Amino acid sequence: MLRGRVRDVYVFAALFSLWDGDGMRNLLSWWGFSAVSLALVVGAVVLVRRERARVRRLLRSWTAAPLLAFVAVCLLSALWSNYRLETLLGSTVQILTALIALGIAVARPPGRLVAIGAVMLHVHLALAVVFELAVALSPAGRILPLWTDYSANVPGAYYWSSGLILKGGRIQGIVGNANLTCFIAVLALVLLAVLWRARAVRPPLLAGAAALDLLVIALSRSATALIAGMAVIAAAGFVLGFRRAGPVVRRVLVGAGVLAVTVVALGSSRLSEPVLRLLGRGDDFTGRFEIWRLVGELVAQRPLLGWGWIGYWAPWVQPFDNLVIRAGVQYLQAHNAYLDVLMQTGVPGLLTFSLLLGSLVWRSLRLAVVPEPFAALPLLLAVALLTQALAESRLLIEGNWALLVMLSLLVPAASTTRTLSTAPEDGTVRIQASK
């Protein structure tokens, strides 16, 4: 019992750190954040050693091959990188984050991970609201990251929080970013909906948690997160329709799903204009089209092998040092994970990354048709991650990358499909195997 509780604490702490990296750096500095990260890596190593038999099975499975291939390409890109030291550093961070994700994956059963993840996300959102209220009521009315010196004319985007919650403005939350806070609320709502379908959460708690999620979504108002949420709703409708439909209707649904994904992936500003106008955004998706144009020029210079893996762009490295600067703010990502992968690792990276995502989506689809509440969760999470990746590069780092790793390792192949169910006698979530 005690060992289980210790593992629960580790999973909670690791997930919180992965999804609140920016906030922890703002509070503890890079040195403090690095110390916490090192402790989590040590914990992951201990868990992997104790669960080495299961770890071997996971890593030797063909389902892990795309993930390992992509990580290998990132590491090998140091051979042709324009910034070899930073590529080795970025690859190390990528591997260590994946190691923590692996430790989380084997620490507890999948159903328990869902429950802990839901608690962590809602604790995060509650802290976000409290933090924003505290900042708004403080004498300064806003707050910069601690341990960092800024000039007198620091851009507003660099503030940890601008304290706008009582003025009707968008909140940034403890991560210091409205888009990330809103996306966390969307994920929390997805987990809550699945737990509700499984009857694994009590009605009063369900109502309070759902109200918190919707409140944060309304306060943060992120176009990218809301579009991801709409994609999740569409995926949920697809799954429900597919489960109840006959062979002919299933083929129609598959065709409609492929068409919808294509439209979203190739969508222009005109496609997103109604949502952007509603949220008060410009028709260039907050400058993203200009960022994509500049990154596209880098792709054209090194189309085959790319510039070398780096993950989140290092601000001191050429060509990223002065690549994208808007209103005094330096941007350090392509705001599109797929474009970032192509620019950094070229054709080999994009192919292995596409194989990784394609394998995950295919397995998640095969699992989602099983009539169990938790069976659709991997697909819904994958849809949220992949949709957000069209306008953000967070899929390649920290919490998004860790979740992608966990899903890639835990979602089974179709021949050994496992579904999650809730035991009626005690309400706990268990694994059931089905062929």
Backbone hydrogen bonds, N-H to C=O, Kabsch-Sander energy under -0.5 kcal/mol:
donor,donor_aa,acceptor,acceptor_aa,energy
5,R,1,M,-2.0
6,V,2,L,-2.5
7,R,3,R,-2.2
8,D,4,G,-2.1
9,V,5,R,-2.4
10,Y,6,V,-2.2
11,V,7,R,-2.8
12,F,8,D,-2.5
13,A,9,V,-2.8
14,A,10,Y,-3.0
15,L,11,V,-2.6
16,F,12,F,-2.6
17,S,13,A,-2.3
18,L,14,A,-2.4
19,W,15,L,-2.1
20,D,16,F,-0.9
21,G,18,L,-0.5
24,M,20,D,-2.5
25,R,21,G,-2.2
26,N,22,D,-2.2
27,L,23,G,-1.8
28,L,24,M,-3.4
29,S,25,R,-1.6
32,G,28,L,-1.0
33,F,29,S,-2.6
34,S,30,W,-2.4
35,A,31,W,-2.0
36,V,32,G,-2.1
37,S,33,F,-2.6
38,L,34,S,-2.5
39,A,35,A,-2.0
40,L,36,V,-2.0
41,V,37,S,-2.2
42,V,38,L,-2.4
43,G,39,A,-2.3
44,A,40,L,-2.3
45,V,41,V,-2.4
46,V,42,V,-2.1
47,L,43,G,-2.2
48,V,44,A,-2.8
49,R,45,V,-2.3
50,R,46,V,-2.2
51,E,47,L,-2.0
52,R,49,R,-1.1
55,V,51,E,-2.6
56,R,52,R,-2.5
57,R,53,A,-1.8
58,L,54,R,-2.4
59,L,55,V,-2.8
60,R,56,R,-2.1
61,S,57,R,-0.8
64,A,61,S,-1.5
65,A,62,W,-0.9
68,L,64,A,-2.4
69,A,65,A,-2.6
70,F,66,P,-2.3
71,V,67,L,-2.2
72,A,68,L,-2.2
73,V,69,A,-2.2
74,C,70,F,-2.3
75,L,71,V,-2.1
76,L,72,A,-2.9
77,S,73,V,-1.7
78,A,75,L,-1.5
79,L,76,L,-2.3
80,W,77,S,-1.0
81,S,77,S,-0.9
82,N,307,W,-2.8
87,T,83,Y,-2.1
88,L,84,R,-2.5
89,L,85,L,-2.2
90,G,86,E,-3.1
91,S,87,T,-2.6
92,T,88,L,-2.0
93,V,89,L,-2.4
94,Q,90,G,-2.2
95,I,91,S,-2.5
96,L,92,T,-2.7
97,T,93,V,-2.4
98,A,94,Q,-1.9
99,L,95,I,-2.1
100,I,96,L,-2.2
101,A,97,T,-2.2
102,L,98,A,-2.4
103,G,99,L,-2.5
104,I,100,I,-2.4
105,A,101,A,-2.4
106,V,102,L,-1.7
107,A,103,G,-0.9
107,A,104,I,-0.6
108,R,104,I,-0.9
112,R,109,P,-0.5
113,L,109,P,-2.0
114,V,110,P,-2.0
115,A,111,G,-1.8
116,I,112,R,-2.6
117,G,113,L,-2.8
118,A,114,V,-2.3
119,V,115,A,-2.2
120,M,116,I,-2.8
121,L,117,G,-2.4
122,H,118,A,-1.9
123,V,119,V,-2.4
124,H,120,M,-2.5
125,L,121,L,-2.2
126,A,122,H,-2.3
127,L,123,V,-2.4
128,A,124,H,-2.0
129,V,125,L,-2.0
130,V,126,A,-2.3
131,F,127,L,-3.0
132,E,128,A,-2.3
133,L,129,V,-2.2
134,A,130,V,-2.5
135,V,131,F,-2.4
136,A,132,E,-2.4
137,L,133,L,-1.9
138,S,134,A,-0.6
138,S,135,V,-0.9
143,I,161,S,-2.6
146,L,26,N,-1.8
148,T,145,P,-0.7
154,V,151,S,-0.9
158,Y,155,P,-1.7
159,Y,156,G,-1.6
160,W,143,I,-1.4
161,S,143,I,-1.9
167,K,164,L,-1.3
168,G,164,L,-0.5
169,G,164,L,-1.9
171,I,219,L,-1.4
176,G,173,G,-1.4
177,N,172,Q,-1.9
181,T,177,N,-2.3
182,C,178,A,-2.4
183,F,179,N,-2.0
184,I,180,L,-2.2
185,A,181,T,-1.8
186,V,182,C,-2.0
187,L,183,F,-2.4
188,A,184,I,-2.5
189,L,185,A,-2.1
190,V,186,V,-2.0
191,L,187,L,-2.5
192,L,188,A,-2.4
193,A,189,L,-2.3
194,V,190,V,-2.0
195,L,191,L,-2.5
196,W,192,L,-2.4
197,R,193,A,-2.3
198,A,194,V,-1.8
199,R,196,W,-1.4
200,A,195,L,-3.0
206,L,202,R,-2.8
207,A,203,P,-2.6
208,G,204,P,-2.1
209,A,205,L,-2.6
210,A,206,L,-2.5
211,A,207,A,-2.2
212,L,208,G,-1.9
213,D,209,A,-2.4
214,L,210,A,-2.5
215,L,211,A,-2.3
216,V,212,L,-2.4
217,I,213,D,-2.3
218,A,214,L,-2.3
219,L,215,L,-2.2
220,S,216,V,-2.4
221,R,217,I,-2.3
223,A,221,R,-0.5
226,L,222,S,-2.4
227,I,223,A,-2.5
228,A,224,T,-1.9
229,G,225,A,-2.4
230,M,226,L,-2.4
231,A,227,I,-2.0
232,V,228,A,-2.0
233,I,229,G,-2.2
234,A,230,M,-2.3
235,A,231,A,-2.3
236,A,232,V,-2.6
237,G,233,I,-2.3
238,F,234,A,-2.3
239,V,235,A,-2.4
240,L,236,A,-2.4
241,G,237,G,-2.4
242,F,238,F,-2.6
243,R,239,V,-2.3
244,R,240,L,-1.2
245,A,241,G,-1.2
250,R,246,G,-2.3
251,R,247,P,-1.8
252,V,248,V,-1.8
253,L,249,V,-2.6
254,V,250,R,-2.5
255,G,251,R,-2.3
256,A,252,V,-2.6
257,G,253,L,-2.5
258,V,254,V,-2.5
259,L,255,G,-2.3
260,A,256,A,-2.5
261,V,257,G,-2.4
262,T,258,V,-2.2
263,V,259,L,-2.5
264,V,260,A,-2.4
265,A,261,V,-2.6
266,L,262,T,-2.2
267,G,264,V,-0.9
271,L,268,S,-0.6
272,S,268,S,-1.3
273,E,269,S,-1.0
276,L,272,S,-2.5
277,R,273,E,-2.8
278,L,274,P,-2.1
279,L,275,V,-1.8
280,G,277,R,-1.1
281,R,276,L,-3.6
285,F,282,G,-1.3
288,R,284,D,-0.7
288,R,285,F,-1.2
289,F,284,D,-1.5
291,I,287,G,-1.6
292,W,288,R,-3.1
293,R,289,F,-1.9
294,L,290,E,-2.0
295,V,291,I,-2.6
296,G,292,W,-2.4
297,E,293,R,-1.5
298,L,294,L,-1.3
299,V,295,V,-2.2
300,A,296,G,-2.2
301,Q,297,E,-1.2
302,R,298,L,-1.5
306,G,302,R,-0.9
307,W,343,M,-2.3
308,G,344,Q,-2.7
313,W,332,L,-1.7
317,V,314,A,-1.6
320,F,317,V,-1.3
321,D,317,V,-1.3
323,L,320,F,-0.7
326,R,329,V,-2.4
329,V,326,R,-2.0
331,Y,324,V,-2.6
331,Y,329,V,-0.6
337,A,389,A,-2.2
337,A,392,E,-1.3
338,Y,389,A,-0.5
340,D,336,N,-2.4
341,V,337,A,-2.4
342,L,338,Y,-2.1
343,M,339,L,-2.6
344,Q,340,D,-2.4
345,T,341,V,-3.0
346,G,342,L,-1.6
347,V,304,L,-2.5
349,G,345,T,-1.5
350,L,346,G,-2.2
351,L,347,V,-2.6
352,T,348,P,-2.3
353,F,349,G,-2.6
354,S,350,L,-2.5
355,L,351,L,-2.2
356,L,352,T,-2.3
357,L,353,F,-2.5
358,G,354,S,-3.1
359,S,355,L,-2.6
360,L,356,L,-1.9
361,V,357,L,-2.7
362,W,358,G,-2.5
363,R,359,S,-2.4
364,S,360,L,-2.4
365,L,361,V,-2.5
366,R,362,W,-2.2
367,L,363,R,-2.0
368,A,364,S,-2.4
369,V,365,L,-1.1
370,V,367,L,-1.6
372,E,370,V,-2.7
374,F,420,L,-0.7
375,A,372,E,-1.0
376,A,372,E,-0.6
376,A,373,P,-0.6
377,L,374,F,-1.0
380,L,376,A,-2.2
381,L,377,L,-2.6
382,A,378,P,-2.4
383,V,379,L,-2.7
384,A,380,L,-2.0
385,L,381,L,-2.5
386,L,382,A,-2.8
387,T,383,V,-2.3
388,Q,384,A,-2.2
389,A,385,L,-1.7
390,L,387,T,-1.6
391,A,388,Q,-1.9
392,E,388,Q,-1.3
396,L,393,S,-1.9
397,I,394,R,-1.7
399,G,18,L,-1.8
400,N,397,I,-0.7
401,W,394,R,-0.6
401,W,397,I,-1.6
402,A,398,E,-2.7
403,L,399,G,-2.6
404,L,400,N,-2.2
405,V,401,W,-2.4
406,M,402,A,-2.6
407,L,403,L,-2.6
408,S,404,L,-2.4
409,L,405,V,-1.9
410,L,406,M,-2.6
411,V,407,L,-2.4
416,T,413,A,-1.6
417,T,414,A,-1.1
419,T,432,Q,-2.7
421,S,430,R,-2.2
423,A,421,S,-0.5
423,A,428,T,-2.8
426,D,423,A,-0.6
427,G,423,A,-2.4
430,R,421,S,-3.2
432,Q,419,T,-2.8
434,S,417,T,-2.5
